[in-house]
Amino acid sequence: LVGWWPGDGNAEDVFAGQNGIASPGVVYSSGVFGQAFRFDGDDDFVVIEDFDASGLRGDMTVHLWAKRATLGGPAVMVVKGAGVVANIDVPTTFVLKFGSERSPGGDGNYLWGGFEHSNGSDVFLVGPEITDSLVHHYAYVRAGNSHKLYLDGVNVASDSFVGLPGSTSGLALVIGAGPTHGPNRQPFGGMIDEVQIFDRALTEAEIEEIFMAANPDGRYRVTVAAKYKGVERTASVEVVIQN
């Protein structure tokens, strides 16, 4: 673990002290664990200017919980670098965001994650369309020459790639929007909680364990066991309870 921003009433990094600065409109309300950041979808963001991502150009993981209050995109949940629009000549270590089905910079509700090389060429994954306002767990994992997107503990997109992200030294880590100094901020509207960044690739089992620790919006994993002729059989299903 190299950084953890839980959003519990402030923008502090409770692990490494790389504290962020919240824009004036950011408020704090109930999250998955304790409080969470809440963004208005207009001009709110949290910026960590001095975040060191030099150890994240190889294997890494970024994950968070989010609940969207504003649908449509493009909308950035978290980014380290400057590239939140396709085909621009700036590097990006990682980004998790929403865009259109065909473009991470388009208007839509599709989950995107990935990075950009120093020349601005894209290495992105596109996941499913998210059109509800429920709490979801999102994760982007890079290991060797492959990367994966996770939604609620399940791998929803994966691919191999060539090359590594360009250096993003001097560029901020931003939560809730794109680069604060760029022309295209792409703000996120809603709740973001428990942003964590690792300098290693978490396993699928670890990602699932993180998701199952919270049971957001009435989601529960139920395991049923029964014996028949002395042989025990088990089955596990996810149950969603909604009012």
QUIKA-V943457 format. One record per helix or strand of 2 or more residues. SS is the DSSP state (@ for helix, = for strand). FROM is the first residue (numbers start at 1). TO is the last residue. If there is no record, write none. Layout:
ss = [SS | SS]
from = [FROM | FROM]
to = [TO | TO]
This chain:
ss = [= | = | = | = | = | @ | = | = | = | = | = | = | = | = | = | = | @ | @ | = | =]
from = [3 | 21 | 27 | 35 | 46 | 54 | 60 | 75 | 92 | 110 | 122 | 135 | 146 | 154 | 173 | 189 | 204 | 216 | 219 | 231]
to = [5 | 22 | 30 | 40 | 48 | 56 | 68 | 81 | 99 | 116 | 129 | 143 | 151 | 160 | 175 | 198 | 212 | 218 | 228 | 240]
